[in-house]
Amino acid sequence: MAKALLEKALADHGMASEIKVDSAGTYALVGQPASEGSIHAMQQRGLDIRDHRAKQISSDLVANADLMLVMEERHRRSIFVTWPNAIAKTLLLSELAGDHADIADPYGGELWEYEKTAEIIEHYIRRGMPLLMQRLHRRDHRE
């Protein structure tokens, strides 16, 4: 959901062609499709994630990333254990918006939990867009 919502926000800011967004998990069920709850929450926003397949974070992804956004502090710690040099480019999504809060994975939950999680992600992306552009040394094309 975060990937789809961030891609949409970047497109809304005229940045879709300049910034590549990817998604990988620290505890991914590799090859699994997006959950029905995630698909539903994104469909409610006009986004189609039915082709999404889970993948595991890798050395190549870490090396090529300018910025890595994680949902939970335990994800950041997991990354640091394997890639300690990634500390400067790994943030909680909430930190973009000036908060320090985990965004719990609704996996296996009710549809309303996926919807609530999508709302939280949207909120942090919206509030965090200025810092995201700053961290990526990009200028928002809407300015």
C-alpha positions as CSV (number, residue, x, y, z in Angstrom):
1,M,0.0,0.0,0.0
2,A,2.8,2.4,0.9
3,K,4.4,2.0,-2.5
4,A,1.2,2.6,-4.4
5,L,0.3,5.6,-2.3
6,L,3.7,7.1,-2.6
7,E,3.8,6.6,-6.3
8,K,0.4,8.4,-6.5
9,A,1.6,11.3,-4.4
10,L,4.7,11.7,-6.5
11,A,2.6,11.6,-9.7
12,D,0.3,14.3,-8.1
13,H,3.5,16.4,-7.6
14,G,4.7,15.9,-11.1
15,M,7.6,13.7,-9.9
16,A,6.6,10.2,-11.1
17,S,9.2,10.0,-13.8
18,E,12.0,11.3,-11.6
19,I,11.7,9.1,-8.5
20,K,11.5,5.3,-8.6
21,V,9.7,3.7,-5.8
22,D,10.1,0.0,-4.9
23,S,8.8,-2.2,-2.1
24,A,10.6,-5.0,-0.2
25,G,10.1,-6.5,3.1
26,T,12.4,-7.4,5.9
27,Y,10.2,-10.4,6.7
28,A,8.6,-10.8,3.2
29,L,6.6,-13.9,2.1
30,V,8.5,-13.8,-1.2
31,G,6.3,-14.1,-4.3
32,Q,3.0,-13.7,-2.4
33,P,0.4,-11.3,-3.9
34,A,-0.9,-8.3,-2.1
35,S,-3.5,-9.3,0.5
36,E,-7.2,-8.9,-0.3
37,G,-7.5,-6.1,2.3
38,S,-4.7,-4.2,0.7
39,I,-6.1,-4.6,-2.8
40,H,-9.5,-3.4,-1.5
41,A,-8.1,-0.4,0.3
42,M,-6.2,0.6,-2.8
43,Q,-9.2,0.1,-5.1
44,Q,-11.1,2.5,-3.0
45,R,-8.4,5.1,-4.0
46,G,-8.4,4.2,-7.7
47,L,-5.2,2.2,-7.4
48,D,-4.6,-1.3,-8.7
49,I,-2.0,-3.4,-6.8
50,R,-3.2,-6.8,-8.0
51,D,0.1,-7.5,-9.8
52,H,2.2,-6.8,-6.7
53,R,4.4,-9.6,-5.5
54,A,6.3,-9.6,-2.2
55,K,10.1,-9.6,-2.3
56,Q,12.8,-9.6,0.3
57,I,15.1,-6.6,0.8
58,S,18.5,-7.3,-0.7
59,S,22.0,-5.9,-0.8
60,D,21.4,-4.5,-4.3
61,L,18.2,-2.8,-3.2
62,V,20.0,-1.2,-0.2
63,A,23.0,-0.1,-2.3
64,N,20.9,1.5,-5.0
65,A,18.4,3.2,-2.7
66,D,18.7,6.9,-2.0
67,L,16.2,6.7,0.8
68,M,14.5,3.7,2.5
69,L,11.2,4.2,4.3
70,V,10.1,1.6,6.8
71,M,6.8,1.2,8.6
72,E,8.1,0.0,12.0
73,E,11.2,0.5,14.1
74,R,11.8,-3.3,14.1
75,H,12.2,-3.1,10.3
76,R,14.8,-0.4,10.7
77,R,16.7,-2.4,13.3
78,S,16.6,-5.4,11.0
79,I,18.1,-3.4,8.2
80,F,20.8,-2.0,10.4
81,V,21.9,-5.4,11.6
82,T,22.7,-6.5,8.0
83,W,23.5,-3.1,6.5
84,P,24.8,-0.8,9.2
85,N,25.9,1.8,6.6
86,A,22.2,2.3,5.6
87,I,21.5,4.1,8.9
88,A,21.6,7.6,7.3
89,K,19.1,6.7,4.6
90,T,16.6,4.7,6.5
91,L,13.6,6.5,8.1
92,L,10.3,5.6,9.5
93,L,7.6,6.9,7.1
94,S,6.2,8.8,10.1
95,E,9.5,10.6,10.6
96,L,9.0,12.4,7.2
97,A,6.1,14.1,8.9
98,G,8.0,14.9,12.2
99,D,6.5,12.0,14.2
100,H,8.1,8.8,15.5
101,A,5.4,6.2,15.2
102,D,5.2,2.7,13.9
103,I,2.5,1.9,11.3
104,A,1.3,-1.6,12.2
105,D,0.9,-4.1,9.4
106,P,-2.8,-5.0,9.1
107,Y,-2.0,-8.4,7.5
108,G,-4.7,-10.9,8.3
109,G,-7.0,-8.2,9.8
110,E,-10.4,-6.9,8.9
111,L,-11.0,-4.6,5.9
112,W,-11.5,-1.6,8.2
113,E,-7.9,-2.2,9.5
114,Y,-6.5,-2.0,6.0
115,E,-8.5,1.1,5.3
116,K,-7.2,2.7,8.6
117,T,-3.6,1.8,7.7
118,A,-4.0,3.3,4.3
119,E,-5.3,6.5,5.8
120,I,-2.4,6.7,8.2
121,I,0.1,6.1,5.3
122,E,-1.6,8.8,3.2
123,H,-1.4,11.2,6.1
124,Y,2.3,10.7,6.6
125,I,3.1,10.9,2.9
126,R,1.1,14.1,2.6
127,R,2.7,15.8,5.6
128,G,6.1,14.4,4.8
129,M,6.3,15.4,1.1
130,P,8.4,18.5,1.7
131,L,11.0,16.6,3.7
132,L,10.9,13.7,1.2
133,M,11.8,16.2,-1.6
134,Q,14.5,17.7,0.6
135,R,16.1,14.3,1.4
136,L,16.0,13.4,-2.3
137,H,17.3,16.8,-3.3
138,R,14.4,17.4,-5.6
139,R,12.2,20.4,-6.0
140,D,8.4,19.9,-6.0
141,H,7.2,20.7,-9.5
142,R,4.0,22.3,-8.1
143,E,5.9,25.1,-6.4
